[in-house]
Amino acid sequence: MAEKLSQEEFVKKAIVSLRKEGYKGIHTVYSGFNTAFKKYFDGEDPIKVTTQLAAEGKIVIRPVKGGVMLYLPEDAPQMKNAGEDALKKMGL
């Protein structure tokens, strides 16, 4: 049997393999990622693992309706800073 992927390898492979054409990330629920992760890693929590990988800068998480999107760091869309924009409009 082939050696099991590490959690980081699994997540990165999933992002590349499960993303739909024209998209750079995957929705954790709609892509089937969460279910696949739990099955591959015997029920481990994908949220805990992806949160840790994001904290280490290995992936990027963006909240979306119904869950989150996972991206490789080089593919992640830039976040708009709403607070900075609001202060700028207020002249502060």
N, C-alpha and C positions, 0 to 999 in steps of 0.2 A: 504494500500500500504506500502511496506517495506521502511524504512528510506533510503534516498540517501547516497551513499558513499561520503566521503570527497575526494577532489582531490588527496591527497596523497594516500589514501586507493585505489582509482580507479587505479592510476598509478602502484602501487605495485601489485595489483591483476592482472592487464593487463600483466605485465612482467611475472608473474608466469603462467598465464593461456594461453597466446598467443604464448609463445616461442615454437619452434619446437623441437622435440626430438633431443638430442645431442647438443643443443644450450642453452646458459645461459642468453641470452638477446633477445630483439625483435627489429626489424626494424620498426620505427614509421610509415612509409608509407606502406610497403609491408604487414605488419601484420594487417593493418586496424585500428591501434591504433588512429591515428590522427582523422579519420572520426568518430570513436566510441566516442572519447572524446568530440568532438564538438557536437555530437548528445545528449550525456548524460548530458552535461553541457550547453545546449542551446547556442551553437555557441562560447563558450569561446575559447581562443587561447591556444592550447596544448603546443606550443613552449615556451610561457611565463611561464606557470606553471612548465613544466619539467626543464627549466633553473633555476627557483627559487629553486625547490627541489634539483637539483644538487648542487647549491650554498650552500644549507643547509647540504649537505652530505647525503641526504636521498636516492638518486639514483646516478648513474654514467652515463654520456653521452659520447659516443664515435662517432666521425664523420665517416661516411662510404659513399660509393657511393649511391646517391639518397636520402640521409637523414642522420639520426643518429640512433644508437643503444642505447637502454635503458637497464641498468643492475641494479640489486640490488647491493649495495656496496660490499657484500661478494662474489659476482659472477663475478665482473668486471675483465677483463684481465688487466694485468699490461701494462702501456704505456712505450714504449722504449723512452729513452731520446736521440734523434738523435743529438742534440747539444753537449751533453756530450761525446757521442761516437766519434763525429768528432774531438773534442778537444783532446781526448785521442789518436786518430790515428795520429794527428798532433804533438803529444808529448808536448802539452801545458797543 
